[in-house]
Amino acid sequence: MTTPPPAKGKAPPPNLWIDLGPLAVFLLTYWLANVWVATLAFMVATLSALIWSKLRHGSVSALLMFSGVMVLFFGGMTILLHDETFIKMKPTLYYAMIAGILFFGTLTKKPTLEKVMAHAYPELSQAGWHKLTRNFAWFFVGMAILNELVWRNSSTGFWLGYKLWGALPLTLLFGAANIPMILRHSPPEDATPQD
């Protein structure tokens, strides 16, 4: 069974393997080899995820494309200059740029998070999208600061452990913490439209 390509202008549905697969490859390869081999494997896995998304869904989500370009650039710099600082800085810059995009959307009254997550919450009101966008913008500011603190004050191995056992659970917990707000700003399923 194949998934039909998304309608024009609509982001492909999220796929946990496409989003987290490259990170899993990076972590596993690091623990089996070293940061240089892991970075190269991360780049190959990310490029594969981009190609798979294009072939499978007919398009690549803006978030996956943005992340992919950053992985390829910072991974390339890491290998080229033989300096793991670049791959460690990548999450900080990624989080900061995403936060900036989300804050811009909030300020311009165009919740940018809606463009990448509308398929997940199709009934969320504009007030709900505004609050969710604002909440995630602040969350990503916090994640950027946290990544800086961790990579600058610990070993590469600890930083990678934090990525798996710290950053990922924090993101899932933060998403879950927003569910009550999402429910408050979504109409009940049995609500009938008013004339």
N, C-alpha and C positions, 0 to 999 in steps of 0.2 A: 504494500500500500504506500503510495507516495503522497506527500503533502503538496497541494496545489500552490503555485506561487502567490504571494500576497497581492492584493489589489494595488494598483499604481498609487504611489505616495504613502503606502502603509508599510510600516516596518515589519520584517518577518517575526514570527513568534519566537519568544526566548527559548533557548535550548541550553540546558545546564551543561551538557557535555562540550558544546562549542565554547561556552563562556569559561568553564573551569578546567576543561581538558588540558589546555596549554600550561596552566599553572601546575596541575598535577604532574605533567611531564617534566617541568622545570624542577619541582621538588624531588621527584624520584631520581632524576638524572644527577642532581646535586649530591644526593645521599649515596649514589653508586659511583660517581666520578668526582667532578669538581665544578666550581662555578663557571669556568670557561666552556666546558662541554655542556653544562646545564643551560647556559645562556644560548648557545647555538641550538640546542634541542628545543628551547622555548620559542625561538624565532621560527624554526621549521614547523613546530606544532601550531603556532599562531597563524602562519601563512596557510597551513593546511586547513585550519578552522575557517579562515576567510574564504578560501576556495570552496570548501564544503558548503558553507552557507550560501554562496552564490549559486552553486550547482543545485543544491537541495531546495532552496527557497526562491531562487531567481533574483535575489538581492542580498545585500549585506547591510545589517542595521548600522545606523550612524555611530552608535556606541561601540559596536564591535570593530568597525573600521577605524575609529579614533584610537581605540586601545591597540589595535593591530599596528597602526602606523607608529605609535609610541614604542611598542615592544621592538619593532624592527629597527627604529632609529637608535634607541638607547641600547638595545642589544648589540647592534653594529658598533656603536661607540665603545661599548665595554670590551668587545673582542678586538677591535682595531687598536685601541689604546692600551689594551691589557690592564684595564682599571675597572674593578667591580663597582666603583662608586656610581657609575652611570646607571646600571641596572637597579641599584638600590634607590637612586633618586627618582626613577621612573614613576613609582606609585605616588610619591609626594607631588610631582608635577601633574600627574594624571588627576589626582584628587583635587588639587588646587584649580586646575583648568575646568573640571566638571563643576566645582563649586561656583566659579566665576560665571560659567554659562547659565547655571541655575539661578544665581542671584540676578543676572541680567534679565532673565525671563520673568522673575518676580517683579523687578523694577519697571519693566515695560508692560506688565499685566498680561504677559503671554507665557504661561507656565510651560517651560521647555520640557519638563519631565513628562508632560502629557504626550508629547510627540513620540517618545520611546516606550511609554508604558500604557498607552491608551487601550491596548488589547487586553491588559490585565484588569483594568478597572473601567470598563466602558460606561458605567452609570455614574461615575464620580462627578460631582458638580464642579463648577469653575472655582468656587470657594475652596472646595476640597483639593483641587489640583494646585491652587495657589499655596495652601498650607503644606501640602506634601512636598512641593518643590522647594519651599522655604526650609522645611525641616531637613530635607536631604542636602540642601546647600550647606547648612550649618554642620551637618554630620560629616560631609566631605572635608570641610575646613578642619574639623577635629581629627579626621583620619590622616590628613596631610601632616598635621603637627605630630601626631602619634608616630607615623612612619619615620619622620625626621628624628624624633627622640630615640626610637628603637635602633635604627641603622647606625646612627652616629655614636651610640653608647653600648653596642654589643657586637658580638661576632657575627659573621655571615650566617653560620648555622643557626644561631639564635634568631636572627632576623627572619630567616626562612621559616623557622618554627612559628614565629609570630604571625607570618602571613597566613599559615594554615590554621593555627590554633587560636589566633587572636583576631586578626582582621576579618577573616571569613565569618566566625561566629558573631562578632560585633555587628557586622552588616546584616546578618540574618536576624539578630535580636532587635536591631533598630527597625528593620522592616516590620517585624512582628509588633513592636511597640506602637507603630502607626496604624495598625488595623482598627482599633476603636475609633480613631478620627476618620478613617476611610469609611467605616460603616455609618458614622453620624452624617457624613456628607454624600451618601449614596441613597437614592430612593429605595423603599422596600420593593421587592420583586412583584408583589401583588398590587402595587399602587397603579391606579388608572389615571391617565392624563386628564387634567381639568380643562374645561372649555373656557 
